[in-house]
């Protein structure tokens, strides 16, 4: 066989393998979607985080994540019997992601939406620190391709520990800035709204991150926010090539 023919054959095999990986998509990924609180910034009750939890889960299913491989979490799970969320607390989230990862062989996806502080993110009655979240994801997902979104004020504090070659991480704000949109009458936070607005047409997570970043900036400019949240994005050296497209 001539060299050109050998090269063509090798390319054909590579394209075939890539096609199989793309076809598999997210069907064997483990996913958790966590609403960590049920209050607006005023302290009054609000559905803003649970709205995002529900609708993000629906969109994940729409691009190939399997319902049996997704677990939702709510502080008030009894209010949402049709969605079957588990209770939002650090131990339950950690155990559930571990169980899901042991039943799948693909990557991991985690989305947290709640109030945040420079110490971490509010999940139920506890503030989960970057160290705690990193341990949860590391224990369950190891070196699998992993995508993490943290939608909360000051959520940039999570980037240094969560970042890694096999991980893509996006946060709603830099470590010293608040994010916006968790009022009593808001349907979603600014960040969650942008995620949902661009998810279906983005085609992949890196492109989605860019769209969300621009969208949040546009919202904040329109609202004349004095100190923009400045969402943070970290895409590991290995992970981009491992993330299937959905469009």
ABEGO torsion letter per residue (X at the ends): XBAAAAAAAAAAAAAAAAAAAAAAEAAABBBBBBBABABBAAGBBBAAAAAAAAAAAAAAAAAGBBAAABBBBBABAAABAAAGBBBBBAAAAAAAAAAAAAABABBBBBBBBBBBBAAEBBBEABBBBAAAAAAAAAAAAEABBBBBBBBBBGAAAAAAAABBAABBBBBABBAABBBBGABAABABBAAAAAAAAAAAAAGBAAAAAAAAAAAAAAAAAAAGBABBAGBBBBBBAAAAAABBBAX
